[in-house]
């Protein structure tokens, strides 16, 4: 088993928070329909969050 120091625990907590924040953004963009709009830069429509 791997033993972690205090710095290791804080690093894991920080990475978990960053990953959770990114995952939240991805899920929100899937919900409002903008996640799968890659490559549509030439279109002029705008998606607005509700």
N, C-alpha and C positions, 0 to 999 in steps of 0.2 A: 504494500500500500504506500501511496505517496503522502509524505507529510508536507504540509504547507506552512509557511511562515505568515506573519501578519501581513506582510507586503503581498504575498500570494493570495490571501483571502481578499484583500482590498482590490487587487487586480481582477480577480474573478467577479467580484461584485460590480466593479466598474464596467467590465466587458458585458456582463449580463444586462446591466441597465442600458448600455448603448445598443445591444442587440434587440432588446425589448422595444426600444424607441424606434429603431429601424423597422422591425416587424409590424409595429402599430401603424406606421406610415404606409407600409405595403398593403396591409389589410384594409385600411381606409381607402386607399386609391382603387383597390379591387371593388370595394363596395360602391363607390361613386362612379365607377366605370372608366377611370382614366388610366389604369395600370396597363391595359392592353392597347393603348393608343401609340405605341412606339412606331416611329417611321411615318407619322402623320403630320410632319411639320409643315407640309405644303397646304394643308387644310386650314381653313380660317375659323372653324368653330372653337368655342371655348367651353370647357366644362367648369361649372362653378360648384363648390361644395355647399351643401345645404346646412 
